[in-house]
Amino acid sequence: MTQEVKEEPTQWAVLNTKGKRGWGEVFSDGFVPIMDLAPIKAQLSLASARETVYRVDLQAIDASTLEVLYLKIAEKAGAGYGCLVSTRGEVEKALAEEGLALRASLVEYTVKAIEKVGAIL
């Protein structure tokens, strides 16, 4: 499945220390494109309570980063993290159909910006 990358996103969730430990290999700069600055409540699995999450803007992620993301989720599924999908292809299909949620507990803050910057002096 080929995904066309849209314009540079302007809304970001910035990962906290815990978020960087879990997802830093995918989002190395700590910035995750999100669809809305406001979090929502969602039930992430059948056995879990509703959690506060941000909806990840998958269309804003380039193909190489998406590939790392798919493989990371498939790896977690193989390690018994309770994911319902286990192969890279199943992950891609599930994310295309249902989207991806980022737990608010992994986010330091959100920001809306015209341009993402690496550092501010």
VMD Tcl script that draws the C-alpha trace (Angstrom):
set ca {
  {0.00 0.00 0.00}
  {1.53 3.31 -1.07}
  {0.75 6.32 1.03}
  {1.10 9.85 -0.24}
  {2.64 12.23 2.29}
  {0.66 15.43 2.68}
  {1.92 18.89 3.61}
  {4.23 19.30 6.56}
  {2.12 18.81 9.70}
  {1.59 21.76 12.00}
  {0.45 19.94 15.14}
  {2.83 17.86 17.17}
  {2.93 15.79 20.32}
  {6.37 15.95 21.88}
  {7.31 12.69 23.57}
  {8.33 12.71 27.22}
  {11.16 10.54 28.57}
  {8.97 7.43 28.79}
  {7.62 8.08 25.29}
  {11.14 8.43 23.88}
  {12.16 5.13 25.49}
  {9.26 3.34 23.83}
  {9.01 5.18 20.51}
  {12.29 7.06 20.08}
  {13.56 4.64 17.45}
  {10.53 5.50 15.32}
  {10.27 9.23 16.11}
  {13.93 10.01 16.76}
  {13.41 13.76 17.21}
  {10.60 13.15 19.72}
  {7.98 14.90 17.55}
  {4.90 12.88 16.57}
  {2.47 14.45 14.07}
  {-1.05 14.51 15.52}
  {-4.45 15.28 14.04}
  {-5.70 17.47 16.91}
  {-4.08 19.27 19.82}
  {-6.90 18.14 22.09}
  {-6.69 14.56 23.32}
  {-9.66 12.20 23.20}
  {-10.80 9.24 25.29}
  {-10.48 5.83 23.62}
  {-10.59 2.18 24.59}
  {-7.37 0.72 23.19}
  {-8.18 -2.93 23.78}
  {-11.18 -5.01 24.76}
  {-9.83 -5.55 28.25}
  {-8.72 -2.01 29.00}
  {-10.39 1.04 30.45}
  {-10.74 4.17 28.34}
  {-7.50 6.14 28.09}
  {-6.62 9.67 27.08}
  {-4.89 9.62 23.69}
  {-3.88 11.73 20.72}
  {-4.72 10.60 17.19}
  {-1.51 10.23 15.18}
  {-1.54 11.84 11.73}
  {-0.30 8.83 9.75}
  {-0.55 10.65 6.43}
  {2.08 13.12 7.64}
  {4.64 10.37 8.26}
  {7.12 9.56 5.49}
  {7.34 6.04 4.06}
  {10.61 5.06 5.74}
  {9.34 6.12 9.19}
  {6.05 4.30 8.57}
  {7.98 1.13 7.77}
  {9.86 1.37 11.09}
  {6.54 2.03 12.85}
  {4.85 -1.02 11.28}
  {7.77 -3.26 12.22}
  {7.93 -1.90 15.79}
  {4.22 -2.58 16.37}
  {4.52 -6.06 14.83}
  {7.51 -6.73 17.09}
  {5.51 -5.65 20.17}
  {2.66 -7.92 19.08}
  {5.06 -10.83 18.81}
  {6.31 -10.09 22.31}
  {2.81 -10.49 23.75}
  {1.80 -6.87 24.33}
  {-1.83 -7.69 23.67}
  {-1.93 -6.49 20.07}
  {-4.51 -8.19 17.87}
  {-2.25 -8.11 14.80}
  {1.13 -9.74 14.49}
  {2.62 -9.25 11.03}
  {3.86 -6.11 9.37}
  {1.13 -6.40 6.73}
  {-1.61 -6.85 9.33}
  {-0.31 -3.80 11.21}
  {-0.36 -1.66 8.06}
  {-3.91 -2.75 7.24}
  {-5.17 -2.20 10.81}
  {-3.63 1.29 11.02}
  {-5.07 2.25 7.63}
  {-8.53 1.17 8.80}
  {-8.52 2.31 12.41}
  {-5.71 4.82 12.84}
  {-3.11 5.01 15.57}
  {-3.52 6.37 19.08}
  {-0.66 7.79 21.13}
  {-1.22 7.58 24.89}
  {-1.23 11.01 26.51}
  {0.93 9.56 29.29}
  {3.80 9.40 26.74}
  {3.49 13.08 25.78}
  {5.30 15.98 27.44}
  {3.30 18.65 25.61}
  {1.63 19.46 22.29}
  {2.48 22.31 20.02}
  {1.02 23.97 16.96}
  {3.69 25.53 14.80}
  {4.23 26.70 11.27}
  {7.61 25.01 11.18}
  {9.14 22.35 13.40}
  {12.51 23.40 14.76}
  {15.19 21.21 16.26}
  {16.33 23.69 18.89}
  {15.62 27.18 20.09}
  {18.54 29.26 21.27}
}
mol new
graphics top color blue
foreach p $ca { graphics top sphere $p radius 0.5 }
foreach p [lrange $ca 0 end-1] q [lrange $ca 1 end] { graphics top cylinder $p $q radius 0.2 }
display resetview
